[in-house]
């Protein structure tokens, strides 16, 4: 139920972010493995479908694990 950003911060991992609403692109992070649950308004539908990056401030994971290039 948490955003990726919330999970990272709870684990003590620093991450870049600004708006926490998925509109500015500051938190864009490359996806290495897994399926993100895109909840942003920054990436196009095509970019979301490619699953190459995710806005961690507002998005989650659809897969059990999600490997990111932090």
N, CA, C, O and CB atoms as a CASP TS submission, in Angstrom:
PFRMAT TS
TARGET T0000
AUTHOR 0000-0000-0000
METHOD Language model
MODEL 1
PARENT N/A
ATOM      1  N   UNK     1       0.782  -1.197   0.000  1.00  0.00           N
ATOM      2  CA  UNK     1       0.000   0.000   0.000  1.00  0.00           C
ATOM      3  C   UNK     1       0.831   1.272   0.000  1.00  0.00           C
ATOM      4  O   UNK     1       0.279   2.364  -0.129  1.00  0.00           O
ATOM      5  CB  UNK     1      -0.893  -0.008   1.159  1.00  0.00           C
ATOM      6  N   UNK     2       2.145   1.154   0.142  1.00  0.00           N
ATOM      7  CA  UNK     2       3.026   2.328   0.166  1.00  0.00           C
ATOM      8  C   UNK     2       3.503   2.656  -1.238  1.00  0.00           C
ATOM      9  O   UNK     2       3.504   1.808  -2.131  1.00  0.00           O
ATOM     10  CB  UNK     2       4.234   2.091   1.097  1.00  0.00           C
ATOM     11  N   UNK     3       3.907   3.904  -1.411  1.00  0.00           N
ATOM     12  CA  UNK     3       4.599   4.254  -2.651  1.00  0.00           C
ATOM     13  C   UNK     3       6.023   3.707  -2.560  1.00  0.00           C
ATOM     14  O   UNK     3       6.505   3.382  -1.476  1.00  0.00           O
ATOM     15  CB  UNK     3       4.598   5.815  -2.892  1.00  0.00           C
ATOM     16  N   UNK     4       6.677   3.610  -3.693  1.00  0.00           N
ATOM     17  CA  UNK     4       8.069   3.171  -3.700  1.00  0.00           C
ATOM     18  C   UNK     4       8.906   4.128  -2.860  1.00  0.00           C
ATOM     19  O   UNK     4       9.760   3.696  -2.086  1.00  0.00           O
ATOM     20  CB  UNK     4       8.618   3.088  -5.149  1.00  0.00           C
ATOM     21  N   UNK     5       8.664   5.419  -3.010  1.00  0.00           N
ATOM     22  CA  UNK     5       9.411   6.420  -2.252  1.00  0.00           C
ATOM     23  C   UNK     5       9.243   6.216  -0.753  1.00  0.00           C
ATOM     24  O   UNK     5      10.229   6.250  -0.016  1.00  0.00           O
ATOM     25  CB  UNK     5       8.963   7.826  -2.641  1.00  0.00           C
ATOM     26  N   UNK     6       8.024   6.007  -0.291  1.00  0.00           N
ATOM     27  CA  UNK     6       7.788   5.784   1.133  1.00  0.00           C
ATOM     28  C   UNK     6       8.536   4.554   1.638  1.00  0.00           C
ATOM     29  O   UNK     6       9.117   4.576   2.723  1.00  0.00           O
ATOM     30  CB  UNK     6       6.294   5.632   1.402  1.00  0.00           C
ATOM     31  N   UNK     7       8.521   3.483   0.849  1.00  0.00           N
ATOM     32  CA  UNK     7       9.234   2.261   1.238  1.00  0.00           C
ATOM     33  C   UNK     7      10.736   2.509   1.319  1.00  0.00           C
ATOM     34  O   UNK     7      11.394   2.026   2.240  1.00  0.00           O
ATOM     35  CB  UNK     7       8.940   1.126   0.242  1.00  0.00           C
ATOM     36  N   UNK     8      11.281   3.256   0.362  1.00  0.00           N
ATOM     37  CA  UNK     8      12.710   3.571   0.378  1.00  0.00           C
ATOM     38  C   UNK     8      13.075   4.423   1.592  1.00  0.00           C
ATOM     39  O   UNK     8      14.039   4.130   2.299  1.00  0.00           O
ATOM     40  CB  UNK     8      13.110   4.296  -0.912  1.00  0.00           C
ATOM     41  N   UNK     9      12.306   5.467   1.823  1.00  0.00           N
ATOM     42  CA  UNK     9      12.593   6.354   2.965  1.00  0.00           C
ATOM     43  C   UNK     9      12.456   5.614   4.289  1.00  0.00           C
ATOM     44  O   UNK     9      13.253   5.829   5.203  1.00  0.00           O
ATOM     45  CB  UNK     9      11.654   7.572   2.950  1.00  0.00           C
ATOM     46  N   UNK    10      11.446   4.738   4.405  1.00  0.00           N
ATOM     47  CA  UNK    10      11.275   3.937   5.622  1.00  0.00           C
ATOM     48  C   UNK    10      12.471   3.025   5.864  1.00  0.00           C
ATOM     49  O   UNK    10      12.810   2.720   7.007  1.00  0.00           O
ATOM     50  CB  UNK    10       9.997   3.104   5.535  1.00  0.00           C
ATOM     51  N   UNK    11      13.111   2.589   4.769  1.00  0.00           N
ATOM     52  CA  UNK    11      14.277   1.713   4.872  1.00  0.00           C
ATOM     53  C   UNK    11      15.573   2.502   5.037  1.00  0.00           C
ATOM     54  O   UNK    11      16.651   1.913   5.110  1.00  0.00           O
ATOM     55  CB  UNK    11      14.371   0.824   3.643  1.00  0.00           C
ATOM     56  N   UNK    12      15.475   3.832   5.095  1.00  0.00           N
ATOM     57  CA  UNK    12      16.658   4.661   5.275  1.00  0.00           C
ATOM     58  C   UNK    12      17.440   4.905   3.997  1.00  0.00           C
ATOM     59  O   UNK    12      18.613   5.275   4.048  1.00  0.00           O
ATOM     60  CB  UNK    12      17.549   4.038   6.278  1.00  0.00           C
ATOM     61  N   UNK    13      16.809   4.703   2.861  1.00  0.00           N
ATOM     62  CA  UNK    13      17.476   4.893   1.576  1.00  0.00           C
ATOM     63  C   UNK    13      17.105   6.263   1.020  1.00  0.00           C
ATOM     64  O   UNK    13      15.927   6.581   0.859  1.00  0.00           O
ATOM     65  CB  UNK    13      17.091   3.766   0.573  1.00  0.00           C
ATOM     66  N   UNK    14      18.112   7.060   0.731  1.00  0.00           N
ATOM     67  CA  UNK    14      17.888   8.400   0.172  1.00  0.00           C
ATOM     68  C   UNK    14      17.495   8.281  -1.295  1.00  0.00           C
ATOM     69  O   UNK    14      18.040   7.461  -2.034  1.00  0.00           O
ATOM     70  CB  UNK    14      19.158   9.290   0.324  1.00  0.00           C
ATOM     71  N   UNK    15      16.548   9.105  -1.700  1.00  0.00           N
ATOM     72  CA  UNK    15      16.099   9.114  -3.093  1.00  0.00           C
ATOM     73  C   UNK    15      15.755  10.537  -3.501  1.00  0.00           C
ATOM     74  O   UNK    15      15.301  11.338  -2.684  1.00  0.00           O
ATOM     75  CB  UNK    15      14.877   8.178  -3.293  1.00  0.00           C
ATOM     76  N   UNK    16      15.977  10.841  -4.772  1.00  0.00           N
ATOM     77  CA  UNK    16      15.624  12.168  -5.287  1.00  0.00           C
ATOM     78  C   UNK    16      14.125  12.256  -5.516  1.00  0.00           C
ATOM     79  O   UNK    16      13.526  11.356  -6.105  1.00  0.00           O
ATOM     80  CB  UNK    16      16.384  12.472  -6.596  1.00  0.00           C
ATOM     81  N   UNK    17      13.518  13.345  -5.048  1.00  0.00           N
ATOM     82  CA  UNK    17      12.111  13.597  -5.304  1.00  0.00           C
ATOM     83  C   UNK    17      11.821  15.063  -5.021  1.00  0.00           C
ATOM     84  O   UNK    17      12.606  15.735  -4.353  1.00  0.00           O
ATOM     85  CB  UNK    17      11.208  12.671  -4.443  1.00  0.00           C
ATOM     86  N   UNK    18      10.704  15.558  -5.521  1.00  0.00           N
ATOM     87  CA  UNK    18      10.330  16.950  -5.290  1.00  0.00           C
ATOM     88  C   UNK    18       8.833  17.068  -5.026  1.00  0.00           C
ATOM     89  O   UNK    18       8.429  17.462  -3.932  1.00  0.00           O
ATOM     90  CB  UNK    18      10.729  17.821  -6.490  1.00  0.00           C
ATOM     91  N   UNK    19       8.013  16.734  -6.004  1.00  0.00           N
ATOM     92  CA  UNK    19       6.585  17.052  -5.901  1.00  0.00           C
ATOM     93  C   UNK    19       5.757  16.003  -5.165  1.00  0.00           C
ATOM     94  O   UNK    19       4.717  16.350  -4.605  1.00  0.00           O
ATOM     95  CB  UNK    19       6.022  17.236  -7.267  1.00  0.00           C
ATOM     96  N   UNK    20       6.161  14.765  -5.141  1.00  0.00           N
ATOM     97  CA  UNK    20       5.441  13.612  -4.581  1.00  0.00           C
ATOM     98  C   UNK    20       4.066  13.388  -5.219  1.00  0.00           C
ATOM     99  O   UNK    20       3.218  12.705  -4.645  1.00  0.00           O
ATOM    100  CB  UNK    20       5.273  13.794  -3.090  1.00  0.00           C
ATOM    101  N   UNK    21       3.851  13.960  -6.395  1.00  0.00           N
ATOM    102  CA  UNK    21       2.570  13.794  -7.081  1.00  0.00           C
ATOM    103  C   UNK    21       2.727  13.199  -8.480  1.00  0.00           C
ATOM    104  O   UNK    21       1.733  12.994  -9.176  1.00  0.00           O
ATOM    105  CB  UNK    21       1.859  15.128  -7.173  1.00  0.00           C
ATOM    106  N   UNK    22       3.951  12.924  -8.894  1.00  0.00           N
ATOM    107  CA  UNK    22       4.177  12.301 -10.191  1.00  0.00           C
ATOM    108  C   UNK    22       4.013  13.218 -11.383  1.00  0.00           C
ATOM    109  O   UNK    22       3.634  12.773 -12.466  1.00  0.00           O
ATOM    110  CB  UNK    22       3.269  11.169 -10.345  1.00  0.00           C
ATOM    111  N   UNK    23       4.295  14.496 -11.191  1.00  0.00           N
ATOM    112  CA  UNK    23       4.135  15.431 -12.308  1.00  0.00           C
ATOM    113  C   UNK    23       5.430  16.127 -12.733  1.00  0.00           C
ATOM    114  O   UNK    23       5.483  16.680 -13.831  1.00  0.00           O
ATOM    115  CB  UNK    23       3.122  16.467 -11.943  1.00  0.00           C
ATOM    116  N   UNK    24       6.466  16.118 -11.906  1.00  0.00           N
ATOM    117  CA  UNK    24       7.653  16.919 -12.220  1.00  0.00           C
ATOM    118  C   UNK    24       8.793  16.127 -12.864  1.00  0.00           C
ATOM    119  O   UNK    24       9.609  16.712 -13.576  1.00  0.00           O
ATOM    120  CB  UNK    24       8.156  17.565 -10.971  1.00  0.00           C
ATOM    121  N   UNK    25       8.872  14.816 -12.634  1.00  0.00           N
ATOM    122  CA  UNK    25       9.917  13.994 -13.231  1.00  0.00           C
ATOM    123  C   UNK    25      11.206  13.903 -12.437  1.00  0.00           C
ATOM    124  O   UNK    25      12.126  13.200 -12.854  1.00  0.00           O
ATOM    125  CB  UNK    25      10.224  14.509 -14.562  1.00  0.00           C
ATOM    126  N   UNK    26      11.305  14.588 -11.312  1.00  0.00           N
ATOM    127  CA  UNK    26      12.531  14.576 -10.511  1.00  0.00           C
ATOM    128  C   UNK    26      12.898  13.178 -10.036  1.00  0.00           C
ATOM    129  O   UNK    26      14.079  12.839  -9.968  1.00  0.00           O
ATOM    130  CB  UNK    26      12.380  15.494  -9.315  1.00  0.00           C
ATOM    131  N   UNK    27      11.911  12.370  -9.710  1.00  0.00           N
ATOM    132  CA  UNK    27      12.169  11.060  -9.115  1.00  0.00           C
ATOM    133  C   UNK    27      12.238   9.924 -10.134  1.00  0.00           C
ATOM    134  O   UNK    27      12.260   8.758  -9.741  1.00  0.00           O
ATOM    135  CB  UNK    27      11.106  10.752  -8.108  1.00  0.00           C
ATOM    136  N   UNK    28      12.274  10.231 -11.422  1.00  0.00           N
ATOM    137  CA  UNK    28      12.297   9.178 -12.436  1.00  0.00           C
ATOM    138  C   UNK    28      13.482   8.237 -12.184  1.00  0.00           C
ATOM    139  O   UNK    28      14.628   8.670 -12.069  1.00  0.00           O
ATOM    140  CB  UNK    28      12.379   9.793 -13.862  1.00  0.00           C
ATOM    141  N   UNK    29      13.173   6.950 -12.103  1.00  0.00           N
ATOM    142  CA  UNK    29      14.168   5.936 -11.762  1.00  0.00           C
ATOM    143  C   UNK    29      14.056   4.783 -12.750  1.00  0.00           C
ATOM    144  O   UNK    29      12.956   4.362 -13.107  1.00  0.00           O
ATOM    145  CB  UNK    29      13.982   5.434 -10.299  1.00  0.00           C
ATOM    146  N   UNK    30      15.195   4.282 -13.182  1.00  0.00           N
ATOM    147  CA  UNK    30      15.226   3.187 -14.151  1.00  0.00           C
ATOM    148  C   UNK    30      14.799   1.874 -13.498  1.00  0.00           C
ATOM    149  O   UNK    30      15.230   1.552 -12.391  1.00  0.00           O
ATOM    150  CB  UNK    30      16.631   3.046 -14.759  1.00  0.00           C
ATOM    151  N   UNK    31      13.952   1.126 -14.194  1.00  0.00           N
ATOM    152  CA  UNK    31      13.486  -0.184 -13.738  1.00  0.00           C
ATOM    153  C   UNK    31      14.396  -1.245 -14.343  1.00  0.00           C
ATOM    154  O   UNK    31      14.581  -1.293 -15.559  1.00  0.00           O
ATOM    155  CB  UNK    31      11.984  -0.431 -14.135  1.00  0.00           C
ATOM    156  N   UNK    32      14.966  -2.097 -13.486  1.00  0.00           N
ATOM    157  CA  UNK    32      15.836  -3.176 -13.952  1.00  0.00           C
ATOM    158  C   UNK    32      15.080  -4.488 -14.080  1.00  0.00           C
ATOM    159  O   UNK    32      15.368  -5.288 -14.970  1.00  0.00           O
ATOM    160  CB  UNK    32      17.014  -3.350 -13.007  1.00  0.00           C
ATOM    161  N   UNK    33      14.107  -4.714 -13.189  1.00  0.00           N
ATOM    162  CA  UNK    33      13.337  -5.951 -13.210  1.00  0.00           C
ATOM    163  C   UNK    33      12.051  -5.743 -12.427  1.00  0.00           C
ATOM    164  O   UNK    33      12.011  -4.957 -11.480  1.00  0.00           O
ATOM    165  CB  UNK    33      14.156  -7.132 -12.626  1.00  0.00           C
ATOM    166  N   UNK    34      11.013  -6.444 -12.822  1.00  0.00           N
ATOM    167  CA  UNK    34       9.727  -6.346 -12.142  1.00  0.00           C
ATOM    168  C   UNK    34       8.763  -5.449 -12.896  1.00  0.00           C
ATOM    169  O   UNK    34       9.104  -4.874 -13.930  1.00  0.00           O
ATOM    170  CB  UNK    34       9.916  -5.829 -10.731  1.00  0.00           C
ATOM    171  N   UNK    35       7.560  -5.339 -12.365  1.00  0.00           N
ATOM    172  CA  UNK    35       6.498  -4.590 -13.026  1.00  0.00           C
ATOM    173  C   UNK    35       5.997  -3.468 -12.120  1.00  0.00           C
ATOM    174  O   UNK    35       5.359  -3.732 -11.101  1.00  0.00           O
ATOM    175  CB  UNK    35       5.340  -5.524 -13.414  1.00  0.00           C
ATOM    176  N   UNK    36       6.280  -2.228 -12.484  1.00  0.00           N
ATOM    177  CA  UNK    36       5.803  -1.103 -11.682  1.00  0.00           C
ATOM    178  C   UNK    36       4.312  -0.853 -11.873  1.00  0.00           C
ATOM    179  O   UNK    36       3.733  -1.197 -12.904  1.00  0.00           O
ATOM    180  CB  UNK    36       6.580   0.150 -12.032  1.00  0.00           C
ATOM    181  N   UNK    37       3.710  -0.252 -10.865  1.00  0.00           N
ATOM    182  CA  UNK    37       2.325   0.206 -10.931  1.00  0.00           C
ATOM    183  C   UNK    37       2.386   1.718 -11.125  1.00  0.00           C
ATOM    184  O   UNK    37       2.455   2.474 -10.156  1.00  0.00           O
ATOM    185  CB  UNK    37       1.497  -0.194  -9.627  1.00  0.00           C
ATOM    186  N   UNK    38       2.361   2.147 -12.372  1.00  0.00           N
ATOM    187  CA  UNK    38       2.518   3.566 -12.702  1.00  0.00           C
ATOM    188  C   UNK    38       1.301   4.366 -12.256  1.00  0.00           C
ATOM    189  O   UNK    38       0.174   4.065 -12.649  1.00  0.00           O
ATOM    190  CB  UNK    38       2.742   3.747 -14.209  1.00  0.00           C
ATOM    191  N   UNK    39       1.533   5.386 -11.435  1.00  0.00           N
ATOM    192  CA  UNK    39       0.454   6.262 -10.975  1.00  0.00           C
ATOM    193  C   UNK    39       0.783   7.726 -11.245  1.00  0.00           C
ATOM    194  O   UNK    39       0.173   8.629 -10.670  1.00  0.00           O
ATOM    195  CB  UNK    39       0.193   6.050  -9.480  1.00  0.00           C
ATOM    196  N   UNK    40       1.749   7.947 -12.123  1.00  0.00           N
ATOM    197  CA  UNK    40       2.201   9.308 -12.406  1.00  0.00           C
ATOM    198  C   UNK    40       1.457   9.909 -13.585  1.00  0.00           C
ATOM    199  O   UNK    40       0.721   9.224 -14.295  1.00  0.00           O
ATOM    200  CB  UNK    40       3.696   9.323 -12.679  1.00  0.00           C
ATOM    201  N   UNK    41       1.663  11.195 -13.774  1.00  0.00           N
ATOM    202  CA  UNK    41       1.120  11.918 -14.920  1.00  0.00           C
ATOM    203  C   UNK    41       2.246  12.454 -15.797  1.00  0.00           C
ATOM    204  O   UNK    41       2.000  13.236 -16.715  1.00  0.00           O
ATOM    205  CB  UNK    41       0.214  13.067 -14.454  1.00  0.00           C
ATOM    206  N   UNK    42       3.473  12.041 -15.519  1.00  0.00           N
ATOM    207  CA  UNK    42       4.652  12.534 -16.234  1.00  0.00           C
ATOM    208  C   UNK    42       4.961  11.696 -17.474  1.00  0.00           C
ATOM    209  O   UNK    42       5.150  12.241 -18.562  1.00  0.00           O
ATOM    210  CB  UNK    42       5.861  12.543 -15.304  1.00  0.00           C
ATOM    211  N   UNK    43       5.013  10.382 -17.313  1.00  0.00           N
ATOM    212  CA  UNK    43       5.336   9.492 -18.426  1.00  0.00           C
ATOM    213  C   UNK    43       4.131   9.335 -19.348  1.00  0.00           C
ATOM    214  O   UNK    43       2.985   9.336 -18.899  1.00  0.00           O
ATOM    215  CB  UNK    43       5.796   8.116 -17.905  1.00  0.00           C
ATOM    216  N   UNK    44       4.409   9.199 -20.641  1.00  0.00           N
ATOM    217  CA  UNK    44       3.332   8.925 -21.589  1.00  0.00           C
ATOM    218  C   UNK    44       2.844   7.490 -21.386  1.00  0.00           C
ATOM    219  O   UNK    44       3.503   6.704 -20.705  1.00  0.00           O
ATOM    220  CB  UNK    44       3.809   9.148 -23.061  1.00  0.00           C
ATOM    221  N   UNK    45       1.716   7.152 -21.961  1.00  0.00           N
ATOM    222  CA  UNK    45       1.199   5.784 -21.867  1.00  0.00           C
ATOM    223  C   UNK    45       2.180   4.792 -22.485  1.00  0.00           C
ATOM    224  O   UNK    45       2.339   3.674 -21.995  1.00  0.00           O
ATOM    225  CB  UNK    45      -0.172   5.676 -22.561  1.00  0.00           C
ATOM    226  N   UNK    46       2.827   5.206 -23.552  1.00  0.00           N
ATOM    227  CA  UNK    46       3.814   4.337 -24.205  1.00  0.00           C
ATOM    228  C   UNK    46       5.026   4.104 -23.297  1.00  0.00           C
ATOM    229  O   UNK    46       5.530   2.986 -23.198  1.00  0.00           O
ATOM    230  CB  UNK    46       4.268   4.954 -25.547  1.00  0.00           C
ATOM    231  N   UNK    47       5.483   5.166 -22.639  1.00  0.00           N
ATOM    232  CA  UNK    47       6.619   5.031 -21.718  1.00  0.00           C
ATOM    233  C   UNK    47       6.241   4.166 -20.521  1.00  0.00           C
ATOM    234  O   UNK    47       7.049   3.358 -20.063  1.00  0.00           O
ATOM    235  CB  UNK    47       7.096   6.417 -21.239  1.00  0.00           C
ATOM    236  N   UNK    48       5.040   4.325 -20.018  1.00  0.00           N
ATOM    237  CA  UNK    48       4.593   3.484 -18.910  1.00  0.00           C
ATOM    238  C   UNK    48       4.529   2.021 -19.336  1.00  0.00           C
ATOM    239  O   UNK    48       4.954   1.139 -18.590  1.00  0.00           O
ATOM    240  CB  UNK    48       3.220   3.949 -18.400  1.00  0.00           C
ATOM    241  N   UNK    49       4.006   1.761 -20.521  1.00  0.00           N
ATOM    242  CA  UNK    49       3.889   0.392 -21.021  1.00  0.00           C
ATOM    243  C   UNK    49       5.255  -0.264 -21.229  1.00  0.00           C
ATOM    244  O   UNK    49       5.383  -1.480 -21.093  1.00  0.00           O
ATOM    245  CB  UNK    49       3.109   0.381 -22.328  1.00  0.00           C
ATOM    246  N   UNK    50       6.274   0.532 -21.556  1.00  0.00           N
ATOM    247  CA  UNK    50       7.624  -0.002 -21.764  1.00  0.00           C
ATOM    248  C   UNK    50       8.267  -0.435 -20.446  1.00  0.00           C
ATOM    249  O   UNK    50       9.163  -1.279 -20.450  1.00  0.00           O
ATOM    250  CB  UNK    50       8.506   1.044 -22.453  1.00  0.00           C
ATOM    251  N   UNK    51       7.827   0.127 -19.327  1.00  0.00           N
ATOM    252  CA  UNK    51       8.337  -0.224 -17.990  1.00  0.00           C
ATOM    253  C   UNK    51       9.844  -0.085 -17.862  1.00  0.00           C
ATOM    254  O   UNK    51      10.487  -0.868 -17.163  1.00  0.00           O
ATOM    255  CB  UNK    51       7.946  -1.634 -17.648  1.00  0.00           C
ATOM    256  N   UNK    52      10.413   0.919 -18.543  1.00  0.00           N
ATOM    257  CA  UNK    52      11.852   1.157 -18.434  1.00  0.00           C
ATOM    258  C   UNK    52      12.183   2.122 -17.303  1.00  0.00           C
ATOM    259  O   UNK    52      13.309   2.138 -16.807  1.00  0.00           O
ATOM    260  CB  UNK    52      12.396   1.698 -19.748  1.00  0.00           C
ATOM    261  N   UNK    53      11.207   2.925 -16.894  1.00  0.00           N
ATOM    262  CA  UNK    53      11.407   3.837 -15.771  1.00  0.00           C
ATOM    263  C   UNK    53      10.089   4.023 -15.041  1.00  0.00           C
ATOM    264  O   UNK    53       9.018   3.704 -15.558  1.00  0.00           O
ATOM    265  CB  UNK    53      11.968   5.201 -16.251  1.00  0.00           C
ATOM    266  N   UNK    54      10.192   4.552 -13.817  1.00  0.00           N
ATOM    267  CA  UNK    54       9.023   4.747 -12.967  1.00  0.00           C
ATOM    268  C   UNK    54       9.228   5.995 -12.123  1.00  0.00           C
ATOM    269  O   UNK    54      10.352   6.314 -11.735  1.00  0.00           O
ATOM    270  CB  UNK    54       8.771   3.506 -12.067  1.00  0.00           C
ATOM    271  N   UNK    55       8.155   6.690 -11.844  1.00  0.00           N
ATOM    272  CA  UNK    55       8.190   7.830 -10.923  1.00  0.00           C
ATOM    273  C   UNK    55       7.950   7.273  -9.525  1.00  0.00           C
ATOM    274  O   UNK    55       6.820   6.939  -9.170  1.00  0.00           O
ATOM    275  CB  UNK    55       7.112   8.937 -11.304  1.00  0.00           C
ATOM    276  N   UNK    56       9.006   7.176  -8.740  1.00  0.00           N
ATOM    277  CA  UNK    56       8.921   6.485  -7.452  1.00  0.00           C
ATOM    278  C   UNK    56       8.119   7.239  -6.398  1.00  0.00           C
ATOM    279  O   UNK    56       7.705   6.645  -5.403  1.00  0.00           O
ATOM    280  CB  UNK    56      10.297   6.234  -6.930  1.00  0.00           C
ATOM    281  N   UNK    57       7.890   8.538  -6.596  1.00  0.00           N
ATOM    282  CA  UNK    57       7.208   9.334  -5.573  1.00  0.00           C
ATOM    283  C   UNK    57       5.753   8.941  -5.388  1.00  0.00           C
ATOM    284  O   UNK    57       5.198   9.127  -4.305  1.00  0.00           O
ATOM    285  CB  UNK    57       7.287  10.794  -5.923  1.00  0.00           C
ATOM    286  N   UNK    58       5.123   8.399  -6.429  1.00  0.00           N
ATOM    287  CA  UNK    58       3.696   8.117  -6.340  1.00  0.00           C
ATOM    288  C   UNK    58       3.333   6.707  -6.790  1.00  0.00           C
ATOM    289  O   UNK    58       2.196   6.273  -6.606  1.00  0.00           O
ATOM    290  CB  UNK    58       2.934   9.113  -7.160  1.00  0.00           C
ATOM    291  N   UNK    59       4.279   5.995  -7.372  1.00  0.00           N
ATOM    292  CA  UNK    59       4.000   4.682  -7.944  1.00  0.00           C
ATOM    293  C   UNK    59       4.329   3.560  -6.973  1.00  0.00           C
ATOM    294  O   UNK    59       4.995   3.763  -5.958  1.00  0.00           O
ATOM    295  CB  UNK    59       4.780   4.494  -9.229  1.00  0.00           C
ATOM    296  N   UNK    60       3.844   2.368  -7.313  1.00  0.00           N
ATOM    297  CA  UNK    60       4.098   1.182  -6.511  1.00  0.00           C
ATOM    298  C   UNK    60       4.595   0.058  -7.398  1.00  0.00           C
ATOM    299  O   UNK    60       5.181   0.291  -8.455  1.00  0.00           O
ATOM    300  CB  UNK    60       2.834   0.752  -5.753  1.00  0.00           C
ATOM    301  N   UNK    61       4.351  -1.173  -6.945  1.00  0.00           N
ATOM    302  CA  UNK    61       4.779  -2.350  -7.704  1.00  0.00           C
ATOM    303  C   UNK    61       3.599  -3.289  -7.903  1.00  0.00           C
ATOM    304  O   UNK    61       2.810  -3.524  -6.988  1.00  0.00           O
ATOM    305  CB  UNK    61       5.940  -3.082  -6.985  1.00  0.00           C
ATOM    306  N   UNK    62       3.495  -3.819  -9.109  1.00  0.00           N
ATOM    307  CA  UNK    62       2.494  -4.846  -9.397  1.00  0.00           C
ATOM    308  C   UNK    62       3.080  -6.233  -9.168  1.00  0.00           C
ATOM    309  O   UNK    62       2.357  -7.181  -8.862  1.00  0.00           O
ATOM    310  CB  UNK    62       1.980  -4.715 -10.845  1.00  0.00           C
ATOM    311  N   UNK    63       4.391  -6.339  -9.318  1.00  0.00           N
ATOM    312  CA  UNK    63       5.060  -7.626  -9.110  1.00  0.00           C
ATOM    313  C   UNK    63       5.524  -7.742  -7.660  1.00  0.00           C
ATOM    314  O   UNK    63       5.618  -6.747  -6.942  1.00  0.00           O
ATOM    315  CB  UNK    63       6.263  -7.784 -10.079  1.00  0.00           C
ATOM    316  N   UNK    64       5.809  -8.962  -7.250  1.00  0.00           N
ATOM    317  CA  UNK    64       6.254  -9.217  -5.861  1.00  0.00           C
ATOM    318  C   UNK    64       7.547  -8.460  -5.549  1.00  0.00           C
ATOM    319  O   UNK    64       7.725  -7.950  -4.443  1.00  0.00           O
ATOM    320  CB  UNK    64       6.466 -10.737  -5.629  1.00  0.00           C
ATOM    321  N   UNK    65       8.432  -8.394  -6.519  1.00  0.00           N
ATOM    322  CA  UNK    65       9.674  -7.632  -6.351  1.00  0.00           C
ATOM    323  C   UNK    65       9.814  -6.634  -7.496  1.00  0.00           C
ATOM    324  O   UNK    65       9.301  -6.841  -8.595  1.00  0.00           O
ATOM    325  CB  UNK    65      10.911  -8.582  -6.298  1.00  0.00           C
ATOM    326  N   UNK    66      10.510  -5.569  -7.211  1.00  0.00           N
ATOM    327  CA  UNK    66      10.782  -4.525  -8.201  1.00  0.00           C
ATOM    328  C   UNK    66      12.225  -4.079  -7.986  1.00  0.00           C
ATOM    329  O   UNK    66      12.569  -3.558  -6.924  1.00  0.00           O
ATOM    330  CB  UNK    66       9.767  -3.308  -8.073  1.00  0.00           C
ATOM    331  N   UNK    67      13.055  -4.282  -8.987  1.00  0.00           N
ATOM    332  CA  UNK    67      14.466  -3.934  -8.894  1.00  0.00           C
ATOM    333  C   UNK    67      14.682  -2.612  -9.636  1.00  0.00           C
ATOM    334  O   UNK    67      14.377  -2.495 -10.823  1.00  0.00           O
ATOM    335  CB  UNK    67      15.373  -5.073  -9.484  1.00  0.00           C
ATOM    336  N   UNK    68      15.207  -1.632  -8.925  1.00  0.00           N
ATOM    337  CA  UNK    68      15.415  -0.293  -9.473  1.00  0.00           C
ATOM    338  C   UNK    68      16.885   0.063  -9.497  1.00  0.00           C
ATOM    339  O   UNK    68      17.667  -0.451  -8.697  1.00  0.00           O
ATOM    340  CB  UNK    68      14.644   0.742  -8.667  1.00  0.00           C
ATOM    341  N   UNK    69      17.263   0.938 -10.410  1.00  0.00           N
ATOM    342  CA  UNK    69      18.636   1.413 -10.509  1.00  0.00           C
ATOM    343  C   UNK    69      18.758   2.675  -9.656  1.00  0.00           C
ATOM    344  O   UNK    69      18.626   3.793 -10.154  1.00  0.00           O
ATOM    345  CB  UNK    69      19.042   1.690 -12.003  1.00  0.00           C
ATOM    346  N   UNK    70      19.006   2.478  -8.389  1.00  0.00           N
ATOM    347  CA  UNK    70      19.142   3.607  -7.458  1.00  0.00           C
ATOM    348  C   UNK    70      20.591   4.011  -7.388  1.00  0.00           C
ATOM    349  O   UNK    70      20.937   4.943  -6.663  1.00  0.00           O
ATOM    350  CB  UNK    70      18.609   3.250  -6.046  1.00  0.00           C
TER
END
